[in-house]
Amino acid sequence: MIPKFLVGDNSAMEDSVFIIHTQSPKFILDIDSENIHWLENFDKINLNFKGENLKKYTKDLIDQAKKFYDKELEYYEKYD
């Protein structure tokens, strides 16, 4: 089973760290800018969210991703 969140980086974008959300709706979050790249088409997945509900759902996912990232940082700092 793949974890719900993964940390990613790329040497072409040395200053950026990304959080990959592996469950539907899949997305990649640039942790610093909070820009989201959705990996799914909302028309094709069964989400019953529209307007403000979708904004709240998205905010909740971003908050979860940021908490995951903070927890990962704490782990790496502890063993660095």
C-alpha positions in Angstrom: 0.0 0.0 0.0 1.3 3.5 -0.9 1.2 6.1 1.9 -1.4 8.8 1.7 1.3 11.5 1.4 4.8 11.4 -0.1 7.6 14.0 0.0 9.2 14.8 -3.4 11.9 17.1 -4.8 13.7 17.6 -8.0 17.2 18.9 -8.8 15.8 21.2 -11.5 13.8 23.0 -8.8 16.3 22.9 -5.9 14.4 25.3 -3.7 11.0 23.5 -4.0 9.6 20.7 -1.9 6.5 18.9 -3.0 3.9 16.8 -1.2 2.2 14.2 -3.3 -1.3 13.1 -2.3 -1.7 9.6 -3.6 -5.4 9.1 -2.9 -8.3 10.5 -4.8 -8.3 13.3 -5.6 -4.6 13.0 -6.4 -2.5 16.2 -6.4 1.0 17.6 -6.0 1.4 20.5 -3.6 4.3 22.9 -3.7 4.7 23.3 0.0 6.1 26.8 -0.1 3.8 28.5 -2.6 0.8 26.2 -1.8 0.2 25.8 -5.5 -1.7 22.6 -6.3 -1.4 20.6 -9.5 -4.4 18.3 -9.7 -3.6 14.9 -11.2 -7.3 14.1 -11.7 -10.2 15.6 -13.6 -12.9 16.6 -11.1 -15.5 15.8 -13.8 -14.4 12.2 -13.9 -14.2 11.5 -10.2 -17.2 11.1 -7.9 -16.9 14.1 -5.5 -20.0 15.7 -4.3 -18.4 19.0 -3.7 -19.1 22.3 -5.4 -18.2 25.9 -4.7 -17.5 26.6 -1.1 -17.6 22.9 -0.1 -14.8 22.2 -2.6 -12.8 25.1 -1.3 -13.1 23.8 2.3 -12.3 20.3 1.2 -9.2 21.6 -0.7 -8.1 23.7 2.3 -8.5 20.6 4.6 -6.3 18.5 2.2 -3.6 21.3 2.1 -3.7 21.4 5.9 -3.2 17.7 6.1 -0.3 17.8 3.7 1.4 20.6 5.6 1.0 18.7 8.9 2.5 15.6 7.2 5.4 17.7 6.0 6.0 19.2 9.4 6.0 15.7 11.0 8.5 14.5 8.4 10.8 17.4 9.0 10.7 16.7 12.7 11.6 13.1 12.1 14.6 14.0 9.8 15.8 16.6 12.2 15.7 14.2 15.1 17.9 11.7 13.2 20.1 14.1 11.4 
